Amino acid sequence: MRELYHYPLDAYGRLVRIYLKEKALDHEVIAETPWDRKKPFSENHMFSDLPTLVDMDGLVLEGWYAIVEQIEQSYRSNSLLGITQKEKAETRRIMTLFNIMFFAEVTKNIVFEKIIKRYTENASPDSSKIRSGISSIKRYFDYITWLTNRRNWLAGDSFTLADISAAAHISCLDYVGAVEWDKYPDVQDWYARIKSRPSFRDILSDRVSYVVPPDYYSKLDF
């Protein structure tokens, strides 16, 4: 069986977990911590190699992009890149927006500072970075609102990796209570639809040491 090594509060690990569930590909999930790797797969990586997927043929895929690209090429049914060429282009564009820009401006500034920094750097959170991350949420959530008022899902009519990417990052923010949902009802409605999908159930069960999520984190009706 495939083995997926991940850190529960890593947005990219969550992306891959949701993706594999949506593709209906059997796999075993193994939790690891980036700062205390029990099973590194190579000595030549500069940064954390999580998430890592060990496929059934022993092929080791490090990082969310390598995993998604290989799986999409190997299992073409139920593609999560979209149906039309326009939708595929939109999916890739929005994936890039959230997995690169949103991560740098929001996820890293909030989740890294609040949770991970204490382990990797033995340092206190930088409150200015947290404030910057929280301030940046509005711009992206306004954009999600704009998209969902015009489309069924972020990239078009189909549920795609665009939705998975955005929801994976937002779920991490939600875990640490960084989202003021009453300010973004349209984003809340879109996110509630994703929370209700079977592929998201394990995400809502995630817990990390010493950090308890808000009561509404696991609720579908929030």
C-alpha positions as CSV (number, residue, x, y, z in Angstrom):
1,M,0.0,0.0,0.0
2,R,1.1,3.6,-0.6
3,E,2.5,5.4,2.4
4,L,2.0,9.1,2.9
5,Y,4.3,10.8,5.4
6,H,3.0,14.2,6.6
7,Y,2.8,16.7,9.4
8,P,-0.9,17.2,10.4
9,L,-0.8,21.0,10.4
10,D,1.1,21.4,7.2
11,A,-1.1,22.8,4.4
12,Y,0.7,20.9,1.7
13,G,0.3,17.6,3.6
14,R,-3.4,18.3,3.9
15,L,-3.6,19.1,0.2
16,V,-2.2,15.7,-0.7
17,R,-4.4,13.9,1.8
18,I,-7.6,15.4,0.5
19,Y,-6.4,14.9,-3.1
20,L,-5.6,11.2,-2.6
21,K,-9.1,10.7,-1.0
22,E,-10.8,12.4,-3.9
23,K,-8.8,10.2,-6.3
24,A,-10.0,7.1,-4.3
25,L,-6.4,5.8,-4.0
26,D,-5.7,3.6,-1.0
27,H,-2.9,4.8,1.2
28,E,-1.6,4.7,4.8
29,V,-1.1,8.0,6.5
30,I,1.9,8.3,8.8
31,A,2.4,11.5,10.9
32,E,5.8,13.0,11.2
33,T,7.3,16.3,12.4
34,P,9.5,18.4,10.1
35,W,11.9,19.1,12.9
36,D,12.2,15.5,14.1
37,R,12.1,13.2,11.1
38,K,12.0,9.6,12.0
39,K,12.3,8.4,8.4
40,P,14.1,10.7,6.0
41,F,14.3,9.3,2.5
42,S,17.4,11.1,1.3
43,E,20.3,13.1,2.7
44,N,20.4,15.7,-0.1
45,H,17.3,17.7,0.5
46,M,17.8,21.2,1.8
47,F,14.4,21.6,3.5
48,S,11.8,19.3,5.0
49,D,10.7,16.6,2.6
50,L,7.2,16.4,3.9
51,P,4.8,15.5,2.5
52,T,6.4,12.4,1.0
53,L,4.5,9.6,-0.8
54,V,6.0,6.2,-1.2
55,D,4.0,4.6,-4.1
56,M,3.2,1.0,-4.4
57,D,6.2,0.4,-6.7
58,G,8.6,2.0,-4.2
59,L,8.8,5.3,-6.1
60,V,9.5,8.1,-3.6
61,L,7.8,11.4,-4.3
62,E,8.8,14.4,-2.2
63,G,6.6,17.5,-2.0
64,W,3.0,18.2,-2.9
65,Y,3.7,19.2,-6.5
66,A,5.7,16.0,-7.4
67,I,3.0,13.9,-5.8
68,V,0.1,15.5,-7.6
69,E,1.9,15.6,-11.0
70,Q,2.8,11.9,-10.8
71,I,-0.6,10.8,-9.7
72,E,-2.4,12.9,-12.3
73,Q,-0.2,11.4,-15.0
74,S,-0.6,7.8,-13.7
75,Y,-4.3,7.9,-12.8
76,R,-6.0,10.0,-15.5
77,S,-9.6,9.1,-14.5
78,N,-11.3,11.6,-12.2
79,S,-8.9,14.3,-13.0
80,L,-8.9,17.1,-10.4
81,L,-7.2,19.6,-12.7
82,G,-10.6,20.3,-14.4
83,I,-12.4,19.3,-17.5
84,T,-11.9,21.9,-20.2
85,Q,-8.6,23.5,-21.1
86,K,-9.8,26.8,-19.7
87,E,-10.7,25.2,-16.4
88,K,-7.3,23.5,-16.2
89,A,-5.6,26.8,-16.8
90,E,-7.7,28.4,-14.1
91,T,-7.0,25.5,-11.7
92,R,-3.2,25.9,-12.1
93,R,-3.4,29.6,-11.8
94,I,-5.4,29.5,-8.5
95,M,-3.2,26.6,-7.2
96,T,-0.2,28.8,-7.7
97,L,-1.9,31.8,-6.0
98,F,-2.6,29.8,-2.8
99,N,0.4,27.4,-2.7
100,I,2.9,30.1,-3.3
101,M,1.6,33.6,-2.6
102,F,-1.0,32.8,0.1
103,F,1.4,30.5,1.8
104,A,4.1,33.2,1.9
105,E,1.8,36.1,3.0
106,V,-0.6,34.3,5.2
107,T,-0.1,30.6,6.2
108,K,3.6,30.9,7.0
109,N,3.2,34.2,8.9
110,I,0.4,32.7,11.1
111,V,0.9,28.9,11.4
112,F,4.7,28.9,11.4
113,E,4.9,31.7,13.9
114,K,2.2,30.4,16.2
115,I,3.0,26.7,16.2
116,I,6.1,25.5,14.4
117,K,8.6,28.2,15.3
118,R,8.8,27.2,18.9
119,Y,10.1,23.7,17.7
120,T,12.3,24.7,14.8
121,E,13.9,27.8,16.2
122,N,13.1,27.6,19.9
123,A,11.9,31.1,19.6
124,S,8.8,33.1,20.5
125,P,6.3,34.1,17.8
126,D,6.8,37.4,16.0
127,S,3.6,39.2,16.6
128,S,4.2,41.6,13.7
129,K,4.3,38.7,11.2
130,I,1.1,37.3,12.7
131,R,-0.6,40.6,12.3
132,S,0.7,40.9,8.7
133,G,-0.7,37.4,7.9
134,I,-4.1,38.2,9.5
135,S,-4.2,41.5,7.6
136,S,-3.5,39.7,4.3
137,I,-6.4,37.3,4.7
138,K,-8.9,39.9,3.6
139,R,-7.5,40.4,0.1
140,Y,-7.6,36.6,-0.6
141,F,-11.0,36.1,1.0
142,D,-12.4,39.0,-1.0
143,Y,-11.1,37.2,-4.1
144,I,-12.7,33.9,-3.1
145,T,-15.9,35.8,-2.6
146,W,-15.6,37.3,-6.1
147,L,-15.0,33.9,-7.6
148,T,-17.7,32.0,-5.8
149,N,-20.3,34.6,-6.7
150,R,-19.6,33.9,-10.4
151,R,-18.8,30.2,-10.4
152,N,-19.8,26.9,-8.7
153,W,-16.2,26.3,-7.6
154,L,-13.1,28.4,-7.6
155,A,-11.9,27.4,-11.1
156,G,-15.3,26.8,-12.7
157,D,-18.1,24.3,-12.6
158,S,-15.9,21.5,-11.2
159,F,-14.4,20.8,-7.8
160,T,-10.7,20.9,-8.5
161,L,-7.2,21.2,-7.0
162,A,-7.9,24.9,-6.9
163,D,-10.5,24.3,-4.2
164,I,-8.3,21.7,-2.4
165,S,-5.3,24.0,-2.3
166,A,-7.2,27.0,-0.9
167,A,-9.1,24.8,1.6
168,A,-6.0,23.1,2.8
169,H,-4.4,26.4,3.7
170,I,-7.5,27.8,5.2
171,S,-8.1,24.7,7.3
172,C,-4.7,25.3,9.0
173,L,-5.7,28.9,9.7
174,D,-9.0,27.7,11.1
175,Y,-7.3,25.3,13.4
176,V,-5.4,28.2,15.1
177,G,-8.5,30.4,15.2
178,A,-7.2,33.0,12.7
179,V,-10.4,33.3,10.6
180,E,-13.2,35.7,11.5
181,W,-15.9,33.8,9.6
182,D,-18.7,36.3,10.3
183,K,-16.8,38.8,8.0
184,Y,-16.8,36.4,5.1
185,P,-20.1,34.6,4.7
186,D,-19.6,33.6,1.0
187,V,-16.2,32.1,1.8
188,Q,-17.8,30.3,4.8
189,D,-20.4,28.8,2.5
190,W,-17.8,27.6,0.0
191,Y,-15.6,26.2,2.8
192,A,-18.6,24.5,4.5
193,R,-19.3,22.6,1.2
194,I,-15.7,21.3,1.2
195,K,-15.8,20.4,4.9
196,S,-18.8,18.3,4.1
197,R,-17.0,16.2,1.6
198,P,-15.8,12.7,2.8
199,S,-12.3,13.5,1.7
200,F,-12.1,16.2,4.4
201,R,-13.2,14.1,7.4
202,D,-9.7,13.2,8.5
203,I,-8.6,16.8,8.3
204,L,-11.3,17.8,10.8
205,S,-10.0,15.1,13.2
206,D,-6.5,16.4,13.2
207,R,-5.0,17.4,16.5
208,V,-1.4,18.6,17.3
209,S,0.3,18.6,20.7
210,Y,-0.5,21.5,23.0
211,V,-2.8,23.3,20.6
212,V,-6.5,22.8,20.8
213,P,-8.6,24.2,17.9
214,P,-11.7,26.2,18.3
215,D,-15.0,24.3,19.0
216,Y,-16.3,25.1,15.5
217,Y,-13.2,23.7,13.8
218,S,-14.7,20.2,13.4
219,K,-18.3,21.3,12.9
220,L,-19.9,21.2,9.4
221,D,-22.5,23.8,10.5
222,F,-20.3,26.6,11.8
